[in-house]
């Protein structure tokens, strides 16, 4: 089992969307994903990471570097859409993707990493806690827009 972690490319989108649709029970269309990816590729602070085993995409995460004008806050990163194919879980794949994300964020002088994950993902939360993330005493608010 040869594992490789890398930044996602346009050629990886089809398999990545299939993986995310499986893991998150989403219905993202490939044409939509490609359009959004191509629009965002010019932003060096928007990073998609994939994990491959024998050239098959088995893991994914999105990292967004957020540069602020606030000195005490500095730059930070928001990580979301972390997933590993069910058949490949418990092989440290998420940890290795987090290692690359951390390295990339350190290179951008981020002061912290924030990770967004839905409440029902208990196994994923155990991974994040083991990696060193802490549960913040905060609420994640969302307002749907038409």
ABEGO torsion letter per residue (X at the ends): XBBBBBBBBAAAAAAAAAAAAAAAGBABBAAAAAAAAAAAAABAABBBBBBBBGGBBABBBBBBBBBBABAAAEBBBBBBGBBBBAAABGAGAAAAAAAAAAAAAAAAGBABBBBBBBAABAAAAAAAAAAGBBBBBBBBBBBBBX
